[in-house]
Amino acid sequence: VKDGEDKFCHEVKSTASGIFEKAGELFEEGGK
């Protein structure tokens, strides 16, 4: 695996997890 591709995958994964975290927070807020 090339370093560039590995870095890209890592960034996408961390961004996705951050988005899911935010979505989860918003969902919990809306459920209250």
Beta strands, then each sheet from edge to edge (+ up, - down):
end
